[in-house]
Amino acid sequence: MEKLSEEQKRDLEAAAFRRLVAHLGARADVQNIDLMNLAGFCRNCLANWYRDAAAEDNIPMTKDEAREIIYGMPYEEWKARHQSEASESQKAAFEAARPRD
């Protein structure tokens, strides 16, 4: 394979990110706590990283604006439609995996 240019690399990374966001949008049945327990990140993390990237480029963006980009709707609406109460086992797994200071 030929070495990718920085522009090609950026474009491929952007396409992969868009596909990840679309995949998570199609899998609203997967709860954020499950993502955190299995992968160590969730939709909120992606929104935070998106906002951090905007800040690095001096693009003003609120937490709610970043979340709406990732969730495809306002966060509170997504929670009302898709988020269920975490089970005791989900909460225990989250606590066990959480880094300690």
C-alpha positions as CSV (number, residue, x, y, z in Angstrom):
1,M,0.0,0.0,0.0
2,E,1.2,3.5,-0.8
3,K,1.7,5.8,2.1
4,L,-1.3,7.9,2.7
5,S,-1.1,11.7,2.6
6,E,-2.1,13.6,5.6
7,E,-5.3,14.8,3.7
8,Q,-6.2,11.2,2.8
9,K,-5.6,10.0,6.4
10,R,-7.8,12.8,7.7
11,D,-10.5,12.0,5.2
12,L,-10.5,8.3,6.1
13,E,-10.5,9.0,9.8
14,A,-13.4,11.4,9.4
15,A,-15.3,8.8,7.3
16,A,-14.7,6.1,10.0
17,F,-15.9,8.5,12.7
18,R,-19.1,9.3,10.8
19,R,-19.7,5.6,10.4
20,L,-19.1,5.0,14.1
21,V,-21.6,7.8,15.0
22,A,-24.1,6.4,12.5
23,H,-23.7,2.9,13.9
24,L,-24.2,4.1,17.5
25,G,-27.3,6.1,16.3
26,A,-28.7,2.9,14.8
27,R,-27.9,1.0,18.0
28,A,-29.8,3.1,20.5
29,D,-30.5,-0.2,22.3
30,V,-26.9,-0.2,23.5
31,Q,-26.8,1.8,26.7
32,N,-23.9,4.1,27.5
33,I,-23.1,2.2,30.6
34,D,-22.6,-1.0,28.5
35,L,-20.3,0.9,26.2
36,M,-18.4,2.2,29.3
37,N,-18.2,-1.2,30.9
38,L,-17.0,-2.9,27.7
39,A,-15.0,-0.3,25.9
40,G,-14.2,2.4,28.4
41,F,-16.0,5.2,26.4
42,C,-19.5,6.1,25.5
43,R,-21.5,8.6,23.4
44,N,-20.9,11.3,26.0
45,C,-17.1,10.7,25.7
46,L,-17.3,11.1,21.9
47,A,-19.2,14.3,22.4
48,N,-16.6,15.5,24.8
49,W,-13.8,14.6,22.4
50,Y,-15.7,16.4,19.6
51,R,-16.0,19.5,21.7
52,D,-12.3,19.3,22.7
53,A,-11.4,19.2,19.0
54,A,-13.6,22.2,18.3
55,A,-11.9,24.1,21.1
56,E,-8.5,23.3,19.7
57,D,-9.6,25.0,16.5
58,N,-11.1,27.9,18.4
59,I,-14.6,26.9,17.4
60,P,-17.1,27.7,20.1
61,M,-19.3,24.7,21.0
62,T,-21.4,23.9,24.1
63,K,-21.6,20.5,25.7
64,D,-25.2,20.3,24.6
65,E,-24.3,21.2,21.0
66,A,-21.6,18.5,20.9
67,R,-24.0,15.9,22.3
68,E,-26.7,16.8,19.8
69,I,-24.1,16.1,17.0
70,I,-23.3,12.7,18.4
71,Y,-26.8,11.7,19.5
72,G,-28.5,13.1,16.4
73,M,-31.0,14.9,18.7
74,P,-31.0,16.8,21.9
75,Y,-29.5,14.7,24.7
76,E,-32.5,14.9,27.0
77,E,-34.7,13.7,24.1
78,W,-32.4,10.8,23.5
79,K,-32.4,9.9,27.2
80,A,-36.2,10.0,27.3
81,R,-36.5,7.8,24.2
82,H,-33.7,5.3,24.7
83,Q,-32.0,5.3,28.1
84,S,-33.2,2.8,30.7
85,E,-32.3,2.5,34.3
86,A,-28.9,0.8,34.8
87,S,-29.2,-2.6,36.5
88,E,-27.3,-3.4,39.7
89,S,-24.9,-5.6,37.7
90,Q,-24.2,-2.8,35.2
91,K,-23.6,-0.4,38.1
92,A,-21.3,-2.8,39.8
93,A,-19.3,-3.4,36.7
94,F,-19.0,0.3,36.1
95,E,-17.7,0.9,39.7
96,A,-15.3,-2.0,39.4
97,A,-13.8,-0.7,36.1
98,R,-13.7,3.0,37.2
99,P,-10.1,4.3,37.8
100,R,-9.4,5.2,41.3
101,D,-7.5,8.4,42.2
